[in-house]
């Protein structure tokens, strides 16, 4: 089973600080590695998932924990906000998918899956279904109003570590141990394309805001950008010295972010693929995401800390 258990130091070295001096805020609260972060669509809240079995909801402006969500019995590896920001979902190694009210922090559903290691989840755009992938190579799609498993798609012959849904909800991308990205049509489950080029497992996938592009991050230390309708690799971004665990787009699609176990968080120009800014941790970064306004990047580390990194004005 692929397990992102790592150890990292707790001191951050910043390669270049923005002029206002508010470069980094350190968020303390978790007691084990932080495996995923996500921002509410309005940017006021960040949620983090950890190997300490909990999720934490942070006030972005103050950098304070508002609540801790408990219920999982093992490491939490994946989380997601619904498009309207009203619901959260989480999953990990305990074989359950959980949904939560973003307003109250109460668990609204506990879904028993057939997977023991779920590492990718995503809401459909309407928030009525949740897709999850795991160690068996299958994708489960759950109907949330009824709490029923709507379908199971055997998407890969090997374990899956990453899943993404296109903004219109019509395409599903999965990747994992065999290094291939597979694109499926929803709801039919038809295989549309298999994208090859990575030499090692794929740990993260993200669709562009317009649905035309797709990012993949791999153990081969690269980020690839794909053209969805042709399946062609449009660019290979090399800058990490170790595995890339997280990739993502800014809300306007102009910037990309990647986080790697070499301790780097890199912001890239989406059009040219040029690296625009780097932050280096002394340990390992396991996840990163832009705030909706693109001014900051939230990260999680193997040393149990989250950070909010304010980006220089020149690259926002």
C-alpha positions as a LaTeX table, in Angstrom:
\begin{tabular}{lrrr}
\hline
Residue & $x$ (\AA) & $y$ (\AA) & $z$ (\AA) \\
\hline
Unk1 & 0.00 & 0.00 & 0.00 \\
Unk2 & 1.33 & 3.42 & $-0.89$ \\
Unk3 & 1.54 & 5.43 & 2.33 \\
Unk4 & 2.79 & 8.98 & 2.52 \\
Unk5 & 4.41 & 8.65 & 5.95 \\
Unk6 & 7.41 & 10.96 & 6.16 \\
Unk7 & 9.32 & 13.01 & 8.67 \\
Unk8 & 10.34 & 16.60 & 8.12 \\
Unk9 & 11.93 & 19.48 & 9.99 \\
Unk10 & 9.97 & 22.46 & 11.18 \\
Unk11 & 11.98 & 25.46 & 9.94 \\
Unk12 & 11.15 & 27.07 & 6.61 \\
Unk13 & 13.69 & 28.85 & 4.42 \\
Unk14 & 12.13 & 31.22 & 1.87 \\
Unk15 & 13.92 & 31.83 & $-1.41$ \\
Unk16 & 12.40 & 35.28 & $-1.97$ \\
Unk17 & 10.15 & 37.31 & 0.32 \\
Unk18 & 7.37 & 39.59 & $-0.90$ \\
Unk19 & 7.71 & 43.28 & $-0.20$ \\
Unk20 & 5.04 & 43.47 & 2.51 \\
Unk21 & 7.01 & 41.12 & 4.75 \\
Unk22 & 4.06 & 38.78 & 5.32 \\
Unk23 & 5.78 & 35.91 & 3.56 \\
Unk24 & 4.89 & 32.97 & 5.75 \\
Unk25 & 2.45 & 32.10 & 8.49 \\
Unk26 & 3.01 & 28.86 & 10.34 \\
Unk27 & $-0.15$ & 26.99 & 11.38 \\
Unk28 & 0.33 & 24.62 & 14.31 \\
Unk29 & $-2.20$ & 22.08 & 15.49 \\
Unk30 & $-1.74$ & 18.71 & 13.85 \\
Unk31 & 0.34 & 16.03 & 15.54 \\
Unk32 & 1.41 & 14.07 & 12.45 \\
Unk33 & 2.13 & 14.68 & 8.73 \\
Unk34 & $-0.39$ & 16.81 & 6.83 \\
Unk35 & $-1.43$ & 14.96 & 3.69 \\
Unk36 & $-3.92$ & 17.35 & 2.03 \\
Unk37 & $-5.14$ & 20.95 & 2.10 \\
Unk38 & $-8.05$ & 22.67 & 0.35 \\
Unk39 & $-9.65$ & 26.12 & 0.40 \\
Unk40 & $-13.31$ & 27.00 & 0.62 \\
Unk41 & $-14.41$ & 28.74 & $-2.58$ \\
Unk42 & $-14.65$ & 32.12 & $-0.83$ \\
Unk43 & $-11.07$ & 31.76 & 0.42 \\
Unk44 & $-11.93$ & 32.43 & 4.06 \\
Unk45 & $-11.33$ & 28.89 & 5.27 \\
Unk46 & $-8.68$ & 26.25 & 4.69 \\
Unk47 & $-9.09$ & 22.63 & 5.67 \\
Unk48 & $-6.22$ & 20.24 & 6.30 \\
Unk49 & $-6.14$ & 16.45 & 6.61 \\
Unk50 & $-3.56$ & 14.59 & 8.64 \\
Unk51 & $-2.11$ & 11.23 & 9.58 \\
Unk52 & $-3.25$ & 12.08 & 13.14 \\
Unk53 & $-6.76$ & 10.94 & 12.01 \\
Unk54 & $-8.23$ & 14.46 & 12.08 \\
Unk55 & $-9.16$ & 17.37 & 9.85 \\
Unk56 & $-8.73$ & 20.97 & 10.93 \\
Unk57 & $-10.61$ & 24.02 & 9.70 \\
Unk58 & $-8.52$ & 27.20 & 9.71 \\
Unk59 & $-9.45$ & 30.85 & 9.58 \\
Unk60 & $-7.22$ & 32.03 & 6.72 \\
Unk61 & $-7.11$ & 35.69 & 7.78 \\
Unk62 & $-6.03$ & 34.94 & 11.34 \\
Unk63 & $-4.23$ & 31.61 & 10.81 \\
Unk64 & $-6.18$ & 30.06 & 13.69 \\
Unk65 & $-7.89$ & 26.68 & 14.09 \\
Unk66 & $-11.67$ & 27.11 & 14.20 \\
Unk67 & $-12.54$ & 23.46 & 14.74 \\
Unk68 & $-11.12$ & 19.96 & 14.61 \\
Unk69 & $-13.16$ & 17.27 & 12.86 \\
Unk70 & $-12.82$ & 13.84 & 14.45 \\
Unk71 & $-14.22$ & 10.47 & 13.47 \\
Unk72 & $-11.70$ & 8.75 & 11.22 \\
Unk73 & $-9.91$ & 5.79 & 12.82 \\
Unk74 & $-6.76$ & 5.93 & 10.69 \\
Unk75 & $-4.70$ & 8.32 & 8.58 \\
Unk76 & $-6.74$ & 10.81 & 6.54 \\
Unk77 & $-5.21$ & 11.09 & 3.07 \\
Unk78 & $-7.78$ & 12.90 & 0.91 \\
Unk79 & $-10.25$ & 15.75 & 1.26 \\
Unk80 & $-12.40$ & 18.00 & $-0.89$ \\
Unk81 & $-14.77$ & 20.95 & $-0.70$ \\
Unk82 & $-17.99$ & 20.94 & $-2.67$ \\
Unk83 & $-18.24$ & 23.63 & $-5.36$ \\
Unk84 & $-20.65$ & 25.71 & $-3.26$ \\
Unk85 & $-18.44$ & 25.42 & $-0.18$ \\
Unk86 & $-21.23$ & 23.99 & 1.97 \\
Unk87 & $-19.87$ & 20.46 & 2.32 \\
Unk88 & $-16.57$ & 18.72 & 2.96 \\
Unk89 & $-15.53$ & 15.17 & 2.22 \\
Unk90 & $-12.64$ & 13.14 & 3.61 \\
Unk91 & $-11.21$ & 9.63 & 3.32 \\
Unk92 & $-8.14$ & 7.60 & 4.11 \\
Unk93 & $-7.03$ & 4.27 & 5.48 \\
Unk94 & $-10.03$ & 3.37 & 7.65 \\
Unk95 & $-12.27$ & 2.31 & 4.77 \\
Unk96 & $-14.80$ & 5.11 & 5.16 \\
Unk97 & $-15.83$ & 8.17 & 3.21 \\
Unk98 & $-17.15$ & 10.93 & 5.42 \\
Unk99 & $-19.03$ & 14.08 & 4.53 \\
Unk100 & $-19.24$ & 17.07 & 6.85 \\
Unk101 & $-21.22$ & 20.27 & 7.13 \\
Unk102 & $-18.81$ & 23.13 & 6.44 \\
Unk103 & $-20.94$ & 25.43 & 8.59 \\
Unk104 & $-21.10$ & 23.28 & 11.73 \\
Unk105 & $-18.33$ & 20.70 & 11.33 \\
Unk106 & $-20.79$ & 17.89 & 12.00 \\
Unk107 & $-20.39$ & 14.58 & 10.14 \\
Unk108 & $-23.38$ & 14.27 & 7.81 \\
Unk109 & $-22.63$ & 10.83 & 6.34 \\
Unk110 & $-20.34$ & 7.87 & 6.94 \\
Unk111 & $-20.06$ & 5.67 & 3.85 \\
Unk112 & $-18.49$ & 2.21 & 4.09 \\
Unk113 & $-16.30$ & 1.60 & 1.06 \\
Unk114 & $-14.65$ & $-1.52$ & $-0.30$ \\
Unk115 & $-11.31$ & 0.27 & $-0.32$ \\
Unk116 & $-8.87$ & 0.23 & 2.57 \\
Unk117 & $-6.69$ & 3.00 & 1.20 \\
Unk118 & $-8.51$ & 5.90 & $-0.46$ \\
Unk119 & $-6.15$ & 8.59 & $-1.71$ \\
Unk120 & $-8.29$ & 10.57 & $-4.16$ \\
Unk121 & $-11.81$ & 12.02 & $-3.80$ \\
Unk122 & $-13.86$ & 14.66 & $-5.61$ \\
Unk123 & $-17.40$ & 16.03 & $-5.55$ \\
Unk124 & $-19.36$ & 16.28 & $-8.76$ \\
Unk125 & $-20.08$ & 19.96 & $-9.63$ \\
Unk126 & $-23.65$ & 19.74 & $-8.34$ \\
Unk127 & $-22.46$ & 18.25 & $-5.03$ \\
Unk128 & $-24.83$ & 15.29 & $-5.30$ \\
Unk129 & $-22.18$ & 12.61 & $-5.84$ \\
Unk130 & $-18.71$ & 11.80 & $-4.60$ \\
Unk131 & $-16.05$ & 9.85 & $-6.50$ \\
Unk132 & $-13.21$ & 8.05 & $-4.73$ \\
Unk133 & $-10.30$ & 5.88 & $-5.83$ \\
Unk134 & $-8.07$ & 3.50 & $-3.93$ \\
Unk135 & $-5.71$ & 0.58 & $-3.67$ \\
Unk136 & $-7.78$ & $-1.92$ & $-5.66$ \\
Unk137 & $-7.64$ & 0.24 & $-8.81$ \\
Unk138 & $-11.39$ & 0.90 & $-8.67$ \\
Unk139 & $-13.36$ & 4.14 & $-8.61$ \\
Unk140 & $-16.49$ & 4.25 & $-6.49$ \\
Unk141 & $-19.17$ & 6.84 & $-7.22$ \\
Unk142 & $-21.56$ & 7.48 & $-4.33$ \\
Unk143 & $-24.97$ & 9.12 & $-4.53$ \\
Unk144 & $-24.97$ & 11.44 & $-1.54$ \\
Unk145 & $-28.71$ & 12.11 & $-1.11$ \\
Unk146 & $-29.33$ & 8.37 & $-0.67$ \\
Unk147 & $-25.93$ & 7.32 & 0.69 \\
Unk148 & $-25.85$ & 4.49 & $-1.85$ \\
Unk149 & $-22.99$ & 3.29 & $-4.02$ \\
Unk150 & $-24.15$ & 4.27 & $-7.51$ \\
Unk151 & $-21.45$ & 2.53 & $-9.52$ \\
Unk152 & $-18.00$ & 0.98 & $-9.36$ \\
Unk153 & $-15.58$ & 1.47 & $-12.23$ \\
Unk154 & $-12.58$ & $-0.84$ & $-12.50$ \\
Unk155 & $-10.31$ & 1.90 & $-13.78$ \\
Unk156 & $-6.81$ & 0.45 & $-13.44$ \\
Unk157 & $-5.09$ & $-2.92$ & $-12.97$ \\
Unk158 & $-2.92$ & $-1.39$ & $-10.24$ \\
Unk159 & $-3.47$ & 0.86 & $-7.19$ \\
Unk160 & $-4.78$ & 4.37 & $-7.80$ \\
Unk161 & $-3.35$ & 7.35 & $-5.93$ \\
Unk162 & $-4.98$ & 10.32 & $-7.70$ \\
Unk163 & $-8.39$ & 11.34 & $-9.04$ \\
Unk164 & $-9.80$ & 14.50 & $-10.60$ \\
Unk165 & $-13.15$ & 15.48 & $-12.10$ \\
Unk166 & $-13.44$ & 18.00 & $-14.92$ \\
Unk167 & $-15.25$ & 21.26 & $-14.02$ \\
Unk168 & $-18.34$ & 20.18 & $-15.96$ \\
Unk169 & $-18.32$ & 16.75 & $-14.30$ \\
Unk170 & $-18.24$ & 14.90 & $-17.63$ \\
Unk171 & $-14.70$ & 13.53 & $-17.42$ \\
Unk172 & $-12.85$ & 11.59 & $-14.76$ \\
Unk173 & $-9.06$ & 11.32 & $-14.63$ \\
Unk174 & $-7.25$ & 8.73 & $-12.52$ \\
Unk175 & $-3.61$ & 7.82 & $-12.03$ \\
Unk176 & $-1.51$ & 5.65 & $-9.80$ \\
Unk177 & 1.15 & 3.02 & $-9.51$ \\
Unk178 & 1.59 & 2.19 & $-13.21$ \\
Unk179 & 2.30 & 5.81 & $-14.20$ \\
Unk180 & $-0.54$ & 6.10 & $-16.73$ \\
Unk181 & $-3.32$ & 8.70 & $-16.68$ \\
Unk182 & $-6.69$ & 7.29 & $-17.72$ \\
Unk183 & $-9.56$ & 9.48 & $-18.84$ \\
Unk184 & $-13.13$ & 8.22 & $-18.54$ \\
Unk185 & $-16.47$ & 9.64 & $-19.59$ \\
Unk186 & $-19.10$ & 10.11 & $-16.92$ \\
Unk187 & $-21.63$ & 8.79 & $-16.28$ \\
Unk188 & $-21.07$ & 6.07 & $-18.91$ \\
Unk189 & $-17.68$ & 4.96 & $-17.58$ \\
Unk190 & $-16.28$ & 4.67 & $-21.11$ \\
Unk191 & $-12.48$ & 4.83 & $-21.39$ \\
Unk192 & $-11.66$ & 7.88 & $-23.52$ \\
Unk193 & $-7.87$ & 7.88 & $-23.51$ \\
Unk194 & $-4.76$ & 6.60 & $-21.77$ \\
Unk195 & $-2.01$ & 9.19 & $-21.38$ \\
Unk196 & 1.50 & 7.79 & $-21.06$ \\
Unk197 & 4.87 & 9.41 & $-20.49$ \\
Unk198 & 5.54 & 9.33 & $-16.77$ \\
Unk199 & 8.10 & 6.75 & $-15.66$ \\
Unk200 & 6.91 & 6.40 & $-12.06$ \\
Unk201 & 3.64 & 6.48 & $-10.11$ \\
Unk202 & 1.27 & 9.41 & $-10.39$ \\
Unk203 & 0.37 & 11.03 & $-7.08$ \\
Unk204 & $-1.75$ & 14.01 & $-8.10$ \\
Unk205 & $-4.03$ & 15.19 & $-10.92$ \\
Unk206 & $-5.81$ & 18.49 & $-11.55$ \\
Unk207 & $-8.02$ & 19.78 & $-14.37$ \\
Unk208 & $-7.62$ & 23.33 & $-15.63$ \\
Unk209 & $-10.51$ & 25.64 & $-14.73$ \\
Unk210 & $-11.75$ & 25.53 & $-18.36$ \\
Unk211 & $-11.44$ & 21.73 & $-18.50$ \\
Unk212 & $-9.15$ & 21.83 & $-21.54$ \\
Unk213 & $-5.91$ & 21.01 & $-19.71$ \\
Unk214 & $-4.83$ & 18.46 & $-17.14$ \\
Unk215 & $-1.84$ & 18.38 & $-14.78$ \\
Unk216 & $-0.15$ & 15.29 & $-13.39$ \\
Unk217 & 2.53 & 15.04 & $-10.71$ \\
Unk218 & 4.72 & 11.95 & $-10.51$ \\
Unk219 & 7.38 & 10.09 & $-8.62$ \\
Unk220 & 9.60 & 10.67 & $-11.66$ \\
Unk221 & 10.10 & 14.25 & $-10.30$ \\
Unk222 & 8.17 & 15.94 & $-13.10$ \\
Unk223 & 4.89 & 17.72 & $-13.70$ \\
Unk224 & 3.22 & 17.14 & $-17.06$ \\
Unk225 & 0.57 & 19.25 & $-18.71$ \\
Unk226 & $-1.79$ & 17.43 & $-21.07$ \\
Unk227 & $-4.27$ & 18.60 & $-23.67$ \\
Unk228 & $-7.44$ & 16.76 & $-22.74$ \\
Unk229 & $-9.17$ & 16.51 & $-26.13$ \\
Unk230 & $-6.07$ & 15.15 & $-27.92$ \\
Unk231 & $-4.32$ & 13.35 & $-25.05$ \\
Unk232 & $-1.02$ & 14.98 & $-26.03$ \\
Unk233 & 1.62 & 15.96 & $-23.51$ \\
Unk234 & 2.00 & 19.71 & $-24.01$ \\
Unk235 & 4.84 & 20.31 & $-21.54$ \\
Unk236 & 7.04 & 18.56 & $-19.01$ \\
Unk237 & 8.02 & 20.75 & $-16.07$ \\
Unk238 & 11.27 & 19.74 & $-14.40$ \\
Unk239 & 12.43 & 21.45 & $-11.24$ \\
Unk240 & 11.88 & 19.05 & $-8.37$ \\
Unk241 & 14.68 & 16.79 & $-7.13$ \\
Unk242 & 12.29 & 14.19 & $-5.69$ \\
Unk243 & 8.72 & 12.96 & $-6.15$ \\
Unk244 & 5.96 & 15.46 & $-6.92$ \\
Unk245 & 3.07 & 14.79 & $-4.54$ \\
Unk246 & 0.69 & 17.63 & $-5.41$ \\
Unk247 & $-0.21$ & 19.73 & $-8.44$ \\
Unk248 & $-2.87$ & 22.37 & $-8.98$ \\
Unk249 & $-4.08$ & 25.34 & $-11.02$ \\
Unk250 & $-4.86$ & 28.82 & $-9.80$ \\
Unk251 & $-8.54$ & 29.78 & $-10.16$ \\
Unk252 & $-7.83$ & 31.85 & $-13.28$ \\
Unk253 & $-5.65$ & 29.13 & $-14.84$ \\
Unk254 & $-2.63$ & 31.46 & $-15.23$ \\
Unk255 & $-0.46$ & 29.76 & $-12.61$ \\
Unk256 & 0.39 & 26.21 & $-11.59$ \\
Unk257 & 1.67 & 24.96 & $-8.25$ \\
Unk258 & 3.55 & 21.78 & $-7.35$ \\
Unk259 & 4.77 & 20.35 & $-4.05$ \\
Unk260 & 7.47 & 17.73 & $-3.72$ \\
Unk261 & 9.25 & 15.58 & $-1.20$ \\
Unk262 & 12.40 & 17.59 & $-1.94$ \\
Unk263 & 10.83 & 20.28 & 0.23 \\
Unk264 & 9.99 & 22.60 & $-2.63$ \\
Unk265 & 6.76 & 24.35 & $-3.51$ \\
Unk266 & 7.11 & 25.77 & $-7.02$ \\
Unk267 & 4.78 & 28.24 & $-8.75$ \\
Unk268 & 4.90 & 28.00 & $-12.56$ \\
Unk269 & 3.65 & 30.09 & $-15.46$ \\
Unk270 & 0.84 & 28.10 & $-17.05$ \\
Unk271 & 1.52 & 29.29 & $-20.59$ \\
Unk272 & 5.31 & 29.00 & $-20.72$ \\
Unk273 & 6.01 & 26.40 & $-18.04$ \\
Unk274 & 8.66 & 28.70 & $-16.53$ \\
Unk275 & 9.19 & 28.52 & $-12.75$ \\
Unk276 & 8.17 & 31.86 & $-11.23$ \\
Unk277 & 8.76 & 31.33 & $-7.52$ \\
Unk278 & 10.11 & 28.65 & $-5.19$ \\
Unk279 & 9.78 & 28.02 & $-1.48$ \\
Unk280 & 12.01 & 25.40 & 0.10 \\
Unk281 & 11.34 & 23.51 & 3.30 \\
Unk282 & 14.10 & 21.66 & 5.14 \\
Unk283 & 11.95 & 18.53 & 5.06 \\
Unk284 & 9.15 & 17.40 & 2.77 \\
Unk285 & 6.05 & 19.12 & 1.42 \\
Unk286 & 3.13 & 16.76 & 0.83 \\
Unk287 & 0.45 & 19.10 & $-0.50$ \\
Unk288 & $-0.18$ & 22.61 & $-1.78$ \\
Unk289 & $-3.10$ & 24.66 & $-3.09$ \\
Unk290 & $-3.72$ & 28.24 & $-4.22$ \\
Unk291 & $-6.16$ & 30.42 & $-2.36$ \\
Unk292 & $-9.05$ & 31.34 & $-4.70$ \\
Unk293 & $-7.65$ & 34.85 & $-5.22$ \\
Unk294 & $-4.21$ & 33.46 & $-6.10$ \\
Unk295 & $-2.43$ & 35.60 & $-3.52$ \\
Unk296 & $-1.33$ & 32.76 & $-1.24$ \\
Unk297 & $-0.46$ & 29.08 & $-1.32$ \\
Unk298 & $-1.44$ & 26.77 & 1.52 \\
Unk299 & 0.87 & 23.84 & 2.19 \\
Unk300 & 1.15 & 20.84 & 4.46 \\
Unk301 & 4.35 & 19.16 & 5.59 \\
Unk302 & 5.64 & 15.89 & 6.92 \\
Unk303 & 6.50 & 17.69 & 10.13 \\
Unk304 & 2.79 & 18.20 & 11.06 \\
Unk305 & 2.72 & 21.90 & 10.14 \\
Unk306 & 0.68 & 23.88 & 7.64 \\
Unk307 & 1.88 & 27.13 & 6.14 \\
Unk308 & 0.27 & 30.04 & 4.33 \\
Unk309 & 2.77 & 31.48 & 1.88 \\
Unk310 & 2.08 & 34.94 & 0.49 \\
Unk311 & 3.25 & 35.23 & $-3.09$ \\
Unk312 & 5.14 & 38.24 & $-4.50$ \\
Unk313 & 2.91 & 40.73 & $-6.27$ \\
Unk314 & 4.82 & 40.30 & $-9.52$ \\
Unk315 & 3.49 & 36.76 & $-10.02$ \\
Unk316 & $-0.09$ & 37.06 & $-8.80$ \\
\hline
\end{tabular}
